[in-house]
Amino acid sequence: MVTLDSSVIVAFLDRKDAHHESIGRVVDEHLGNRIIPTPVIAEIAYFIERDLSQSALVAFAQDIGEGAFTLDCCERDWDRIAGLIAR
């Protein structure tokens, strides 16, 4: 299990980030749960939308819904949250 904060997630998603490749290797090679603390979701969403795009944010929300990342709580509500983000 590894807990990921906003800077790791944004670097993982942003190919232009200086740390993208090294973070990508760590995240991709980690076979356990990749936990995102629910309180940092808003911060992650802000940076993704600001630095990448709305479609990247929608894709991130879908990844959470499909189990690519685990939230530390509230997972049963995620489908509704992802739908609102897409809208």
N, CA, C and O atoms as a GROMACS GRO file, in nm:
protein
  348
    1MET      N    1   0.084  -0.116   0.000
    1MET     CA    2   0.000   0.000   0.000
    1MET      C    3   0.090   0.124   0.000
    1MET      O    4   0.189   0.130   0.072
    2VAL      N    5   0.052   0.221  -0.082
    2VAL     CA    6   0.124   0.348  -0.086
    2VAL      C    7   0.020   0.460  -0.091
    2VAL      O    8  -0.078   0.452  -0.165
    3THR      N    9   0.042   0.565  -0.012
    3THR     CA   10  -0.046   0.681  -0.010
    3THR      C   11   0.012   0.788  -0.102
    3THR      O   12   0.129   0.824  -0.091
    4LEU      N   13  -0.071   0.838  -0.192
    4LEU     CA   14  -0.027   0.936  -0.291
    4LEU      C   15  -0.086   1.073  -0.259
    4LEU      O   16  -0.204   1.084  -0.228
    5ASP      N   17  -0.003   1.177  -0.267
    5ASP     CA   18  -0.055   1.312  -0.247
    5ASP      C   19  -0.074   1.380  -0.382
    5ASP      O   20  -0.048   1.320  -0.487
    6SER      N   21  -0.118   1.504  -0.379
    6SER     CA   22  -0.152   1.574  -0.504
    6SER      C   23  -0.032   1.592  -0.596
    6SER      O   24  -0.045   1.579  -0.717
    7SER      N   25   0.085   1.622  -0.540
    7SER     CA   26   0.201   1.646  -0.626
    7SER      C   27   0.240   1.520  -0.703
    7SER      O   28   0.281   1.528  -0.819
    8VAL      N   29   0.227   1.404  -0.640
    8VAL     CA   30   0.260   1.278  -0.707
    8VAL      C   31   0.160   1.250  -0.819
    8VAL      O   32   0.200   1.214  -0.930
    9ILE      N   33   0.032   1.267  -0.791
    9ILE     CA   34  -0.072   1.240  -0.892
    9ILE      C   35  -0.056   1.333  -1.011
    9ILE      O   36  -0.062   1.288  -1.126
   10VAL      N   37  -0.036   1.462  -0.986
   10VAL     CA   38  -0.022   1.558  -1.095
   10VAL      C   39   0.102   1.527  -1.178
   10VAL      O   40   0.096   1.531  -1.301
   11ALA      N   41   0.214   1.496  -1.114
   11ALA     CA   42   0.335   1.460  -1.189
   11ALA      C   43   0.316   1.331  -1.268
   11ALA      O   44   0.367   1.318  -1.379
   12PHE      N   45   0.242   1.237  -1.212
   12PHE     CA   46   0.212   1.111  -1.279
   12PHE      C   47   0.131   1.134  -1.406
   12PHE      O   48   0.152   1.066  -1.507
   13LEU      N   49   0.038   1.229  -1.402
   13LEU     CA   50  -0.051   1.255  -1.515
   13LEU      C   51   0.005   1.354  -1.618
   13LEU      O   52  -0.032   1.349  -1.735
   14ASP      N   53   0.093   1.444  -1.575
   14ASP     CA   54   0.143   1.551  -1.661
   14ASP      C   55   0.276   1.510  -1.724
   14ASP      O   56   0.380   1.511  -1.658
   15ARG      N   57   0.274   1.476  -1.851
   15ARG     CA   58   0.395   1.431  -1.920
   15ARG      C   59   0.502   1.539  -1.930
   15ARG      O   60   0.619   1.508  -1.954
   16LYS      N   61   0.464   1.665  -1.912
   16LYS     CA   62   0.560   1.774  -1.917
   16LYS      C   63   0.627   1.800  -1.782
   16LYS      O   64   0.724   1.875  -1.775
   17ASP      N   65   0.577   1.738  -1.677
   17ASP     CA   66   0.634   1.756  -1.543
   17ASP      C   67   0.775   1.697  -1.538
   17ASP      O   68   0.799   1.590  -1.595
   18ALA      N   69   0.865   1.765  -1.473
   18ALA     CA   70   1.004   1.720  -1.464
   18ALA      C   71   1.018   1.584  -1.396
   18ALA      O   72   1.116   1.513  -1.421
   19HIS      N   73   0.924   1.548  -1.312
   19HIS     CA   74   0.932   1.423  -1.238
   19HIS      C   75   0.840   1.314  -1.293
   19HIS      O   76   0.824   1.209  -1.232
   20HIS      N   77   0.779   1.340  -1.408
   20HIS     CA   78   0.680   1.247  -1.463
   20HIS      C   79   0.734   1.105  -1.480
   20HIS      O   80   0.670   1.009  -1.436
   21GLU      N   81   0.849   1.091  -1.540
   21GLU     CA   82   0.901   0.957  -1.568
   21GLU      C   83   0.936   0.882  -1.440
   21GLU      O   84   0.902   0.764  -1.426
   22SER      N   85   1.004   0.948  -1.346
   22SER     CA   86   1.043   0.878  -1.223
   22SER      C   87   0.921   0.843  -1.138
   22SER      O   88   0.914   0.734  -1.081
   23ILE      N   89   0.826   0.934  -1.129
   23ILE     CA   90   0.702   0.906  -1.055
   23ILE      C   91   0.625   0.795  -1.125
   23ILE      O   92   0.571   0.705  -1.060
   24GLY      N   93   0.620   0.800  -1.257
   24GLY     CA   94   0.550   0.697  -1.333
   24GLY      C   95   0.605   0.558  -1.307
   24GLY      O   96   0.529   0.462  -1.292
   25ARG      N   97   0.736   0.548  -1.301
   25ARG     CA   98   0.798   0.417  -1.272
   25ARG      C   99   0.757   0.366  -1.134
   25ARG      O  100   0.723   0.249  -1.118
   26VAL      N  101   0.761   0.453  -1.036
   26VAL     CA  102   0.727   0.413  -0.900
   26VAL      C  103   0.580   0.371  -0.893
   26VAL      O  104   0.548   0.267  -0.836
   27VAL      N  105   0.492   0.452  -0.949
   27VAL     CA  106   0.348   0.422  -0.942
   27VAL      C  107   0.316   0.297  -1.023
   27VAL      O  108   0.241   0.211  -0.976
   28ASP      N  109   0.370   0.286  -1.143
   28ASP     CA  110   0.342   0.170  -1.227
   28ASP      C  111   0.396   0.040  -1.169
   28ASP      O  112   0.334  -0.065  -1.183
   29GLU      N  113   0.512   0.046  -1.105
   29GLU     CA  114   0.574  -0.074  -1.053
   29GLU      C  115   0.517  -0.118  -0.918
   29GLU      O  116   0.536  -0.232  -0.876
   30HIS      N  117   0.447  -0.028  -0.851
   30HIS     CA  118   0.390  -0.062  -0.721
   30HIS      C  119   0.267  -0.150  -0.742
   30HIS      O  120   0.170  -0.109  -0.805
   31LEU      N  121   0.272  -0.271  -0.689
   31LEU     CA  122   0.166  -0.368  -0.714
   31LEU      C  123   0.053  -0.361  -0.612
   31LEU      O  124  -0.053  -0.419  -0.635
   32GLY      N  125   0.072  -0.292  -0.503
   32GLY     CA  126  -0.030  -0.285  -0.398
   32GLY      C  127  -0.132  -0.175  -0.426
   32GLY      O  128  -0.134  -0.115  -0.533
   33ASN      N  129  -0.215  -0.150  -0.326
   33ASN     CA  130  -0.315  -0.044  -0.338
   33ASN      C  131  -0.246   0.092  -0.346
   33ASN      O  132  -0.149   0.118  -0.276
   34ARG      N  133  -0.300   0.177  -0.432
   34ARG     CA  134  -0.253   0.314  -0.443
   34ARG      C  135  -0.361   0.402  -0.384
   34ARG      O  136  -0.462   0.430  -0.449
   35ILE      N  137  -0.341   0.444  -0.261
   35ILE     CA  138  -0.442   0.516  -0.184
   35ILE      C  139  -0.430   0.666  -0.206
   35ILE      O  140  -0.321   0.723  -0.200
   36ILE      N  141  -0.545   0.729  -0.232
   36ILE     CA  142  -0.550   0.876  -0.239
   36ILE      C  143  -0.637   0.921  -0.122
   36ILE      O  144  -0.754   0.883  -0.114
   37PRO      N  145  -0.582   1.003  -0.032
   37PRO     CA  146  -0.664   1.057   0.077
   37PRO      C  147  -0.775   1.146   0.019
   37PRO      O  148  -0.748   1.237  -0.060
   38THR      N  149  -0.897   1.120   0.058
   38THR     CA  150  -1.011   1.193   0.004
   38THR      C  151  -0.997   1.345   0.017
   38THR      O  152  -1.037   1.416  -0.076
   39PRO      N  153  -0.943   1.398   0.128
   39PRO     CA  154  -0.933   1.544   0.138
   39PRO      C  155  -0.847   1.610   0.029
   39PRO      O  156  -0.864   1.729   0.002
   40VAL      N  157  -0.756   1.536  -0.034
   40VAL     CA  158  -0.671   1.599  -0.137
   40VAL      C  159  -0.731   1.588  -0.278
   40VAL      O  160  -0.672   1.640  -0.373
   41ILE      N  161  -0.846   1.523  -0.293
   41ILE     CA  162  -0.908   1.511  -0.425
   41ILE      C  163  -0.938   1.649  -0.486
   41ILE      O  164  -0.915   1.670  -0.604
   42ALA      N  165  -0.989   1.741  -0.405
   42ALA     CA  166  -1.020   1.876  -0.457
   42ALA      C  167  -0.894   1.945  -0.507
   42ALA      O  168  -0.897   2.010  -0.612
   43GLU      N  169  -0.786   1.934  -0.434
   43GLU     CA  170  -0.659   1.994  -0.477
   43GLU      C  171  -0.608   1.930  -0.606
   43GLU      O  172  -0.564   2.000  -0.697
   44ILE      N  173  -0.615   1.798  -0.613
   44ILE     CA  174  -0.574   1.728  -0.734
   44ILE      C  175  -0.659   1.773  -0.852
   44ILE      O  176  -0.607   1.801  -0.960
   45ALA      N  177  -0.790   1.780  -0.832
   45ALA     CA  178  -0.881   1.822  -0.939
   45ALA      C  179  -0.848   1.963  -0.987
   45ALA      O  180  -0.848   1.990  -1.107
   46TYR      N  181  -0.820   2.052  -0.894
   46TYR     CA  182  -0.785   2.190  -0.930
   46TYR      C  183  -0.662   2.193  -1.020
   46TYR      O  184  -0.662   2.257  -1.125
   47PHE      N  185  -0.555   2.123  -0.980
   47PHE     CA  186  -0.431   2.124  -1.058
   47PHE      C  187  -0.448   2.055  -1.193
   47PHE      O  188  -0.394   2.102  -1.293
   48ILE      N  189  -0.521   1.946  -1.197
   48ILE     CA  190  -0.542   1.878  -1.325
   48ILE      C  191  -0.617   1.969  -1.420
   48ILE      O  192  -0.579   1.984  -1.536
   49GLU      N  193  -0.725   2.029  -1.372
   49GLU     CA  194  -0.804   2.116  -1.460
   49GLU      C  195  -0.724   2.241  -1.500
   49GLU      O  196  -0.733   2.284  -1.615
   50ARG      N  197  -0.648   2.298  -1.408
   50ARG     CA  198  -0.570   2.418  -1.438
   50ARG      C  199  -0.454   2.389  -1.532
   50ARG      O  200  -0.432   2.463  -1.628
   51ASP      N  201  -0.379   2.281  -1.506
   51ASP     CA  202  -0.256   2.255  -1.579
   51ASP      C  203  -0.272   2.161  -1.697
   51ASP      O  204  -0.190   2.163  -1.789
   52LEU      N  205  -0.374   2.079  -1.696
   52LEU     CA  206  -0.393   1.982  -1.804
   52LEU      C  207  -0.520   2.017  -1.881
   52LEU      O  208  -0.514   2.096  -1.976
   53SER      N  209  -0.632   1.960  -1.843
   53SER     CA  210  -0.758   1.991  -1.913
   53SER      C  211  -0.875   1.930  -1.839
   53SER      O  212  -0.858   1.847  -1.750
   54GLN      N  213  -0.994   1.974  -1.876
   54GLN     CA  214  -1.116   1.916  -1.821
   54GLN      C  215  -1.125   1.768  -1.857
   54GLN      O  216  -1.168   1.686  -1.775
   55SER      N  217  -1.087   1.734  -1.979
   55SER     CA  218  -1.094   1.592  -2.019
   55SER      C  219  -0.996   1.506  -1.939
   55SER      O  220  -1.025   1.389  -1.912
   56ALA      N  221  -0.881   1.562  -1.901
   56ALA     CA  222  -0.788   1.488  -1.815
   56ALA      C  223  -0.849   1.466  -1.677
   56ALA      O  224  -0.829   1.360  -1.616
   57LEU      N  225  -0.923   1.564  -1.628
   57LEU     CA  226  -0.990   1.550  -1.500
   57LEU      C  227  -1.098   1.442  -1.507
   57LEU      O  228  -1.110   1.361  -1.416
   58VAL      N  229  -1.174   1.442  -1.614
   58VAL     CA  230  -1.277   1.339  -1.633
   58VAL      C  231  -1.212   1.201  -1.638
   58VAL      O  232  -1.261   1.106  -1.576
   59ALA      N  233  -1.102   1.188  -1.711
   59ALA     CA  234  -1.031   1.060  -1.722
   59ALA      C  235  -0.979   1.016  -1.585
   59ALA      O  236  -0.985   0.898  -1.551
   60PHE      N  237  -0.927   1.110  -1.506
   60PHE     CA  238  -0.879   1.078  -1.371
   60PHE      C  239  -0.994   1.027  -1.285
   60PHE      O  240  -0.979   0.928  -1.212
   61ALA      N  241  -1.108   1.094  -1.292
   61ALA     CA  242  -1.226   1.050  -1.215
   61ALA      C  243  -1.268   0.910  -1.258
   61ALA      O  244  -1.305   0.828  -1.174
   62GLN      N  245  -1.264   0.883  -1.387
   62GLN     CA  246  -1.298   0.750  -1.437
   62GLN      C  247  -1.198   0.646  -1.387
   62GLN      O  248  -1.237   0.535  -1.351
   63ASP      N  249  -1.069   0.680  -1.385
   63ASP     CA  250  -0.967   0.588  -1.334
   63ASP      C  251  -0.995   0.549  -1.189
   63ASP      O  252  -0.980   0.433  -1.152
   64ILE      N  253  -1.036   0.646  -1.109
   64ILE     CA  254  -1.070   0.615  -0.970
   64ILE      C  255  -1.188   0.519  -0.966
   64ILE      O  256  -1.186   0.420  -0.894
   65GLY      N  257  -1.291   0.549  -1.045
   65GLY     CA  258  -1.409   0.464  -1.049
   65GLY      C  259  -1.380   0.322  -1.095
   65GLY      O  260  -1.447   0.227  -1.054
   66GLU      N  261  -1.278   0.308  -1.181
   66GLU     CA  262  -1.241   0.176  -1.233
   66GLU      C  263  -1.140   0.104  -1.144
   66GLU      O  264  -1.099  -0.009  -1.175
   67GLY      N  265  -1.099   0.167  -1.035
   67GLY     CA  266  -1.011   0.100  -0.940
   67GLY      C  267  -0.862   0.121  -0.960
   67GLY      O  268  -0.782   0.054  -0.895
   68ALA      N  269  -0.823   0.213  -1.048
   68ALA     CA  270  -0.680   0.240  -1.066
   68ALA      C  271  -0.618   0.300  -0.939
   68ALA      O  272  -0.500   0.282  -0.912
   69PHE      N  273  -0.699   0.370  -0.864
   69PHE     CA  274  -0.660   0.428  -0.736
   69PHE      C  275  -0.769   0.394  -0.635
   69PHE      O  276  -0.883   0.370  -0.672
   70THR      N  277  -0.733   0.393  -0.508
   70THR     CA  278  -0.828   0.366  -0.401
   70THR      C  279  -0.840   0.492  -0.316
   70THR      O  280  -0.739   0.555  -0.284
   71LEU      N  281  -0.962   0.527  -0.280
   71LEU     CA  282  -0.983   0.639  -0.188
   71LEU      C  283  -0.983   0.585  -0.046
   71LEU      O  284  -1.018   0.469  -0.022
   72ASP      N  285  -0.944   0.670   0.049
   72ASP     CA  286  -0.942   0.623   0.187
   72ASP      C  287  -1.081   0.621   0.250
   72ASP      O  288  -1.097   0.574   0.362
   73CYS      N  289  -1.181   0.672   0.180
   73CYS     CA  290  -1.321   0.661   0.222
   73CYS      C  291  -1.411   0.710   0.107
   73CYS      O  292  -1.360   0.763   0.008
   74CYS      N  293  -1.538   0.693   0.120
   74CYS     CA  294  -1.639   0.747   0.028
   74CYS      C  295  -1.640   0.683  -0.111
   74CYS      O  296  -1.695   0.742  -0.204
   75GLU      N  297  -1.581   0.566  -0.129
   75GLU     CA  298  -1.576   0.506  -0.262
   75GLU      C  299  -1.713   0.474  -0.318
   75GLU      O  300  -1.732   0.477  -0.439
   76ARG      N  301  -1.809   0.444  -0.232
   76ARG     CA  302  -1.942   0.410  -0.283
   76ARG      C  303  -2.010   0.530  -0.349
   76ARG      O  304  -2.104   0.512  -0.427
   77ASP      N  305  -1.963   0.651  -0.320
   77ASP     CA  306  -2.019   0.772  -0.379
   77ASP      C  307  -1.946   0.815  -0.506
   77ASP      O  308  -1.989   0.910  -0.571
   78TRP      N  309  -1.838   0.746  -0.542
   78TRP     CA  310  -1.752   0.797  -0.649
   78TRP      C  311  -1.819   0.802  -0.785
   78TRP      O  312  -1.793   0.895  -0.861
   79ASP      N  313  -1.902   0.706  -0.820
   79ASP     CA  314  -1.968   0.709  -0.950
   79ASP      C  315  -2.049   0.837  -0.967
   79ASP      O  316  -2.048   0.898  -1.074
   80ARG      N  317  -2.119   0.878  -0.863
   80ARG     CA  318  -2.197   1.003  -0.868
   80ARG      C  319  -2.105   1.123  -0.882
   80ARG      O  320  -2.132   1.214  -0.960
   81ILE      N  321  -1.996   1.125  -0.807
   81ILE     CA  322  -1.900   1.235  -0.814
   81ILE      C  323  -1.841   1.244  -0.954
   81ILE      O  324  -1.833   1.353  -1.011
   82ALA      N  325  -1.799   1.131  -1.011
   82ALA     CA  326  -1.741   1.131  -1.146
   82ALA      C  327  -1.842   1.179  -1.249
   82ALA      O  328  -1.805   1.249  -1.342
   83GLY      N  329  -1.967   1.143  -1.233
   83GLY     CA  330  -2.072   1.191  -1.324
   83GLY      C  331  -2.089   1.342  -1.317
   83GLY      O  332  -2.109   1.407  -1.420
   84LEU      N  333  -2.082   1.397  -1.198
   84LEU     CA  334  -2.092   1.542  -1.183
   84LEU      C  335  -1.972   1.614  -1.243
   84LEU      O  336  -1.987   1.720  -1.303
   85ILE      N  337  -1.854   1.556  -1.228
   85ILE     CA  338  -1.734   1.616  -1.287
   85ILE      C  339  -1.746   1.617  -1.440
   85ILE      O  340  -1.714   1.717  -1.504
   86ALA      N  341  -1.793   1.509  -1.496
   86ALA     CA  342  -1.808   1.500  -1.642
   86ALA      C  343  -1.910   1.599  -1.695
   86ALA      O  344  -1.896   1.652  -1.805
   87ARG      N  345  -2.013   1.624  -1.615
   87ARG     CA  346  -2.118   1.718  -1.656
   87ARG      C  347  -2.066   1.859  -1.654
   87ARG      O  348  -2.141   1.952  -1.686
   0.00000   0.00000   0.00000
